[in-house]
Amino acid sequence: MIFSKKIRFWVRFLTTLIGKKQKIVFFGLILGVFFYFFIPNVIKYLPKPGRTLKIGILGQYQVNEIPTEILKDISFGLTALSEKGEPEPSLAESWTIHDDGNTYIFKISEKNLFWHDGKEFQIQDINYNFKDIEFSFSDGSLTFRLKEPFSPFLNILSKPLFRKGLIGLGSYKVKKITKSGKFVSSIYLTPVNNRSLPNKLYRFYNNEGDLKTGFNLGEINIINNIFNLDNLYLGRNAKFEKHIMSNAYVGVFLNTGSPPFSNKSSRQALAYAIQKESLPLRALGPIDPDSWAYNPDIKPYKEDLEHSRELLKNEETNFKDLKIIISTMLQFEKMAEIVKKNWEKLGIKAEIQIVSAVPENFDVLIIAREIPSDPDQYYFWHSIQPGNLSNFKNPRIDKLLEDGRKIPDKEERKSVYFDFQRYLIEESPVIFLTHPVVFEVTRN
């Protein structure tokens, strides 16, 4: 009885309420139907919060030294580079070369192009701050006048253009830069127009150990081009891909400024003693095998202990009385062990020394070196250049390097660099081992 009385009470109460508030109840029902059927369809068209890729970068960089892989997201240059390192149109629609390589004229399109701060792009905004190069503007054209021919010039113009504050023209803009002292600690990029693109947060680490710790702690979820997976906690949501960097090589640099490495036959003997055929991808020379200037017919220096011994017989230096110090970085320690064991077959004593940076003085140095997109190797092998780690001096190679950067014709340059590779390998200031195997690690 009590239960039925309660039911009657609530029925009468609701009937009275509905009678007095008919409009409100009716409106509420309509609103409820609307939310039930239409809101889910509306939500799916609303902009979703962008996901953020957190990418780890190894190395210390100031703002004016930010890696090209980041800069290319923010802006672009007059030219772009193909996979073979050849210049292609980018901001410049086309170009012509005059006066035997002293003058470059670029046709520039200014239509519908804006800087990230909203300012419309004008041809006068282009300023690479080159020294000793004159440039002028006229009728949508930009002219550079060089004091002397410089063949890599078109490749240099692929460097992205900016206005002050890293304001660029690309698909991403800089949202925030944080620094630790004078070095960049992080860069946060957001898409300019295409909201389907992810945000990108780059964090910088001093060494590989800190980089891996950052991944393990969740500070980053992407690592590109790391040499090994040691001390990385991958877990179920992480995956990695292995690939070979053809635009870099691992080499055994011999200090040609001091004996016994000052003698060509000694250097060749050391080269023939190393077993290289089991390495992932042999590096034969200093130029990317995908480059248009790569010479595939250079001497491979396959393992030949008998020939090594024959070369050493004719040398005044007795390697058995020496101990060679092999300097290398931690990631190449296994490679150094292979070299050490191979040389021990000739009775050569060697000791491995782990270093954190390239030492000023060394006997032998095993490191990786990145290969530039243009075949110009002047900085790395000319006798007066600081990039010449082996202290190598050779007038013939100096002349080839000087000529190679002055000849505008591609086929003539190719012939010069074919000779350069052939003579450099014959001299053996460095023993080319392999293109490095690296890993790309990602975590969802």
RAZIGI-V599286 format. One record per residue. N is the residue number from 1. OMEGA is omega in whole degrees, 0 to 359 (999 if undefined). Layout:
n->(N/N)
omega->(OMEGA/OMEGA)
This chain:
n->(1/2/3/4/5/6/7/8/9/10/11/12/13/14/15/16/17/18/19/20/21/22/23/24/25/26/27/28/29/30/31/32/33/34/35/36/37/38/39/40/41/42/43/44/45/46/47/48/49/50/51/52/53/54/55/56/57/58/59/60/61/62/63/64/65/66/67/68/69/70/71/72/73/74/75/76/77/78/79/80/81/82/83/84/85/86/87/88/89/90/91/92/93/94/95/96/97/98/99/100/101/102/103/104/105/106/107/108/109/110/111/112/113/114/115/116/117/118/119/120/121/122/123/124/125/126/127/128/129/130/131/132/133/134/135/136/137/138/139/140/141/142/143/144/145/146/147/148/149/150/151/152/153/154/155/156/157/158/159/160/161/162/163/164/165/166/167/168/169/170/171/172/173/174/175/176/177/178/179/180/181/182/183/184/185/186/187/188/189/190/191/192/193/194/195/196/197/198/199/200/201/202/203/204/205/206/207/208/209/210/211/212/213/214/215/216/217/218/219/220/221/222/223/224/225/226/227/228/229/230/231/232/233/234/235/236/237/238/239/240/241/242/243/244/245/246/247/248/249/250/251/252/253/254/255/256/257/258/259/260/261/262/263/264/265/266/267/268/269/270/271/272/273/274/275/276/277/278/279/280/281/282/283/284/285/286/287/288/289/290/291/292/293/294/295/296/297/298/299/300/301/302/303/304/305/306/307/308/309/310/311/312/313/314/315/316/317/318/319/320/321/322/323/324/325/326/327/328/329/330/331/332/333/334/335/336/337/338/339/340/341/342/343/344/345/346/347/348/349/350/351/352/353/354/355/356/357/358/359/360/361/362/363/364/365/366/367/368/369/370/371/372/373/374/375/376/377/378/379/380/381/382/383/384/385/386/387/388/389/390/391/392/393/394/395/396/397/398/399/400/401/402/403/404/405/406/407/408/409/410/411/412/413/414/415/416/417/418/419/420/421/422/423/424/425/426/427/428/429/430/431/432/433/434/435/436/437/438/439/440/441/442/443/444)
omega->(181/181/180/177/179/179/180/180/184/177/180/181/181/179/179/181/180/180/181/186/185/183/181/181/180/179/179/179/179/181/179/178/180/181/184/187/190/184/179/179/179/184/184/178/178/179/180/176/183/175/183/173/180/192/179/179/180/177/178/183/169/185/181/181/184/183/183/181/177/183/182/174/188/181/178/184/177/179/171/182/176/179/178/178/180/181/178/178/173/174/175/179/181/177/175/181/184/174/177/176/179/185/177/178/183/173/186/174/182/190/173/179/185/172/184/177/177/180/180/180/174/183/179/179/183/178/179/179/177/174/175/175/177/174/182/182/173/172/176/179/177/183/173/176/181/178/176/182/178/188/180/187/181/177/179/181/172/178/183/179/180/163/185/180/182/174/187/183/190/185/177/174/181/177/184/172/174/182/171/189/181/183/178/177/176/175/180/181/175/179/181/183/184/184/176/177/178/168/179/176/178/175/185/182/185/183/185/178/178/179/181/176/178/177/181/181/179/177/177/177/177/171/177/170/174/190/178/183/181/176/174/175/186/180/185/186/181/176/179/176/180/175/183/179/178/181/174/176/172/184/175/182/182/181/185/180/180/179/4/188/177/181/183/182/177/180/179/178/178/180/180/184/185/178/187/189/182/181/187/178/183/168/183/184/187/183/181/179/176/183/177/183/183/178/184/187/179/185/184/182/175/183/180/184/180/178/177/180/180/179/183/180/185/183/177/182/175/183/183/178/184/169/181/175/178/178/178/176/190/184/180/182/179/177/179/178/178/180/181/181/178/180/178/177/177/183/181/177/180/179/181/179/180/180/179/178/180/181/179/179/179/170/182/180/177/180/172/178/178/181/179/183/177/181/178/181/184/183/187/190/176/189/183/186/182/179/181/187/184/184/186/180/180/184/181/181/175/181/178/180/178/180/185/181/179/184/181/184/184/182/177/177/181/179/179/183/171/178/179/181/182/182/180/180/178/181/175/171/175/175/182/184/189/165/190/171/181/182/168/185/178/177/180/999)
